[in-house]
Amino acid sequence: MSPNPGPGRPWSPDDVQAAWTSLLHRRARLLLSVLAIVLGWPFILGSFIFTNMLSVSLNVILRGTVADVNVDPVGTYTSGGSAFGTDASTIGRVLLTPPSCRGSAVSRE
C-alpha cells in the first residue's frame, strides 16, 4: 500500500479503505476541521464586507465635507514679493477678518 499512487496510477481499494478507517477513527479531528472551514468562510467574508462598509462610509463623509470646493490661483507669480496676485493690503484684510467669516465667499474687486 503506497501513500501516493503517483500520476496515472489509481488508488487501490486498500488505500480507500485505509482513508475511510482513518477518518472514522478520528471523528473529533474531522468534525473540528469541518467546523473550522464552515466558520472560517463567514468570518473572512464578514471582514471584507466590514472593510468595504467603512470605506464607503468614509468616502461619503469626506465627499459631504468638501463638496463643490475649487481652489484656483488668481494672478501670476512674480519674484518681487507678490505671489498669485496678493499684496500686503490683501493679506492684512484676511488677517483682520473674523475666523467665523474666513470660509465664506469673497467678492472680487
N, C-alpha and C positions, 0 to 999 in steps of 0.2 A: 504494500500500500504506500504510494508516494504522496507527499504533501502537495506537490504541484504537478499536475498531469502534463504540463507543457503545451505548446501550441499544436493544435491539430489532434491532440490526444484526449479523448473523452474521459470524464470522471467514471471511475469504476463503481459498481454498486456498493462495494465495501466503503469507499470514500464517502458516498452519500449517507450511508447508514451511520458512519462514524460522526459525520457532521450533525445529523439529527440527534444522535445519542448525546453528543456534547451539549447541544442546545437544551435538550430536555433535562439533563442533569444540572445545568446551571441556569435554572429558571429565573432566579433573582437577578443575575447578571443580564439576562435577556430582557427582563421587564424594566430594569433600570436604564438599559440602553435605549429601549423604545420610548421610555418616559423622557429621557434627555432629548431625543430627537423631536418628540411631539411638543415638548415645552420650549425647546430651543428656537424653533422657527417663529413662533409668535413673538418672542422677546426680540429677535432680530428685526422682524417686520415692524414691531411697535417702535423700536428705536429709530428706524428710518422714517416712519410716519411722524414721530415726535420732532425729529430734526427738521423735517420739511415744514411742519406746522410753525415751529419757531422762526424759520427763515421767512416764511410768507408773512407772519405777523410783524416781524421786524421791518420788512420791506414796506408794508402798509403804513406802519408808524412813521418811518422815515419819509415816505412819499407824501404823507399828510403834513409834515412839519416844514418841508421845503418846497411846497407846491408853487409853481409859476414864479420862480425866482431866477432872474437872468442878471448877470453882472457883466457890464461892458465898460471898458476904459473909455474915458472921454478925453479928447485931445491927443496930443503926441508927446512922446518923451523927449525932453531936452536935457542936456547935461548941465544947464545953467541953474539948476535948483528947482525948476518947475516940472514935476513929473505928472503926466497924464492930465494936464490942464489945471492942476491945483496950485494955488499960490497961498501965501501966508494968510490972507484975509479969509479964504475959504476954510482953511484949517482952523482958524480962530472961531469962525461961526459954528463949525461942527463941534468943537470942544465946548462951546458955550451952550449948545443945545442940551436940554434935559435928557437924561438917559431913557425916559419913557417915550420920547418922541424920535429917537435916533433911527428906529426901524421903519418909520413912515416914509412915504414918497416925498422927494424934494423937488420943488419946481425949478426948472432951468431958466436962467436969466439970459 
